[in-house]
Amino acid sequence: MLKIVCLVKEIQNALFGMGNPLLDICAVVDKDFLDKYGLKTNDQILAEEKHKEMFEEIVKKFKVEYHAGGATQNSVKVAQWMIQEPHKVATFFGCIGKDKFGKILKEKAEEAHVEAHYYEQTEEPTGTCAACITGDNRSLVANLAAANCYKKEKHLDLEENWKLVEKAQVYYIAGFFLTVSLESILKVAKHASENNKIFCLNLSAPFICEFFKEALMKVMPYVDILFGNETEAATFAQERGFETEDIEEIAKKAQSLPKENKKRQRIVVFTQGKEGTVMTKGVETFPVLKIDQSEIVDTTGAGDAFVGGFLSQLVQDKTFEQCIRAGHYAANVIIRHAGCTFPEKPDFH
């Protein structure tokens, strides 16, 4: 009994995530709507001036659903769901507004049993993300608003918050946060590296690899596990001048980029939708679980769910093969539901 209690204590707050908390506004839209706002069918972008009206129009014109979102928050939520007990294995930091949407995010984090410590401010409203769904594609437009206001010195540096960072063993940050607070990412990444803990980063979107490559490369030496999908991997390769389009070769080259903590070899994990997932542990491709096209409801949270499933096993010290299996399972469940939502309990063995 004592051993079980100790294990529970050990795993609580063992997973730390930091990123952009957003309220997802999901709707099935038509091609005209995408064209009107210059959106690609399968993409992730930050909202510009021309997208401002889009957030109002999507609510007026289509049937919308609201879900607690933001890439990192989705992943830690899925990891907690996969683990079930104890609660609060995952800790999450990010910035919200003191408003109705912020209140919803706090409630949703609590329902998901994630220990969310938000930096709350009044200058900007809580961020939103429009998920425009057409068939099995989704185009994401994020209006960061409050999420963009995260301040290292006002939140991460506070003693009670930093204690939670120190408690963790596994750290996960989506590349999207590189646009918000590079200094916060570096503080966490260096802590992980100096203490031989595991720091994971996601490439997140082609625009991160292209327009925030300097920030990305500042963090790369601390990255123990790098996640991405096939389009992000291709853009990353292009920007780094890798002379190959082969995803396994790109993974190998990303793995061999300079690294601070020499005690851990970097692992690179690239998903490819319904094609197999590539992992550089001897470079292997793992087939995904089969699913009938008619059962796919929404692919919005698939990548986040894959990472969440992966992290749920990583934090329990399981093999990388088991981590991939759990990632595939979680993604397979999430694409059967709207947004990054899931049934009450997982059925993963």
SULSULDA-V665629 format. One record per backbone hydrogen bond with DSSP energy under -0.5 kcal/mol. NH is the residue of the N-H (numbers start at 1). CO is the residue of the C=O. If there is no record, write none. Layout:
NH|CO + NH|CO
//
This chain:
5|1 + 6|2 + 7|3 + 8|4 + 9|5 + 10|6 + 11|7 + 12|8 + 13|88 + 14|11 + 15|89 + 16|14 + 16|170 + 17|91 + 18|172 + 19|93 + 21|19 + 22|20 + 22|69 + 23|127 + 24|22 + 24|67 + 25|129 + 26|24 + 26|65 + 27|131 + 29|27 + 29|133 + 34|30 + 35|31 + 36|32 + 37|33 + 38|35 + 39|34 + 43|138 + 45|140 + 47|142 + 51|48 + 52|49 + 54|51 + 55|51 + 55|52 + 56|52 + 56|53 + 57|53 + 58|54 + 59|55 + 60|56 + 61|57 + 62|58 + 64|62 + 65|26 + 67|24 + 69|22 + 74|70 + 75|71 + 76|72 + 77|73 + 78|74 + 79|75 + 80|76 + 81|77 + 82|78 + 83|79 + 84|80 + 85|83 + 88|113 + 91|15 + 92|115 + 93|17 + 94|117 + 96|119 + 98|121 + 99|97 + 103|99 + 104|100 + 105|101 + 106|102 + 107|103 + 108|104 + 109|105 + 110|106 + 111|107 + 112|108 + 113|110 + 114|109 + 115|90 + 116|114 + 117|92 + 117|115 + 118|116 + 119|94 + 120|118 + 121|96 + 127|21 + 128|143 + 129|23 + 130|141 + 131|25 + 131|129 + 132|130 + 132|139 + 133|27 + 133|131 + 134|137 + 137|134 + 139|132 + 140|43 + 140|138 + 141|130 + 142|45 + 142|140 + 143|128 + 143|141 + 144|142 + 146|125 + 147|144 + 148|145 + 149|146 + 150|147 + 155|151 + 155|152 + 156|151 + 157|152 + 158|155 + 161|158 + 162|158 + 163|159 + 164|160 + 164|161 + 165|161 + 166|162 + 167|163 + 168|164 + 168|165 + 169|14 + 170|14 + 171|198 + 172|16 + 173|200 + 175|202 + 177|174 + 178|175 + 179|176 + 180|177 + 181|177 + 185|181 + 186|182 + 187|183 + 188|184 + 189|185 + 190|186 + 191|187 + 192|188 + 193|189 + 194|190 + 195|191 + 196|193 + 197|192 + 198|169 + 199|197 + 200|171 + 200|198 + 201|225 + 202|173 + 203|227 + 205|203 + 208|205 + 209|205 + 210|206 + 211|207 + 212|207 + 212|208 + 216|212 + 217|213 + 218|214 + 219|215 + 220|216 + 221|217 + 222|219 + 223|220 + 224|199 + 224|222 + 225|199 + 226|267 + 227|201 + 227|225 + 228|269 + 230|271 + 233|229 + 234|230 + 235|231 + 236|232 + 237|233 + 238|234 + 239|235 + 240|236 + 241|237 + 241|238 + 242|237 + 244|242 + 250|246 + 251|247 + 252|248 + 253|249 + 254|250 + 255|251 + 256|252 + 257|254 + 260|221 + 261|221 + 262|260 + 264|261 + 267|224 + 269|226 + 270|278 + 271|228 + 271|269 + 272|275 + 275|272 + 277|286 + 278|270 + 279|284 + 280|268 + 281|279 + 284|279 + 286|277 + 287|285 + 295|292 + 296|293 + 297|295 + 297|335 + 298|335 + 302|299 + 305|301 + 306|302 + 307|303 + 308|304 + 309|305 + 310|306 + 311|307 + 312|308 + 313|309 + 313|310 + 314|310 + 315|311 + 316|313 + 317|314 + 318|313 + 323|319 + 324|320 + 325|321 + 326|322 + 327|323 + 328|324 + 329|325 + 330|326 + 331|327 + 332|328 + 333|329 + 334|330 + 335|331 + 336|333 + 337|334 + 341|339
//
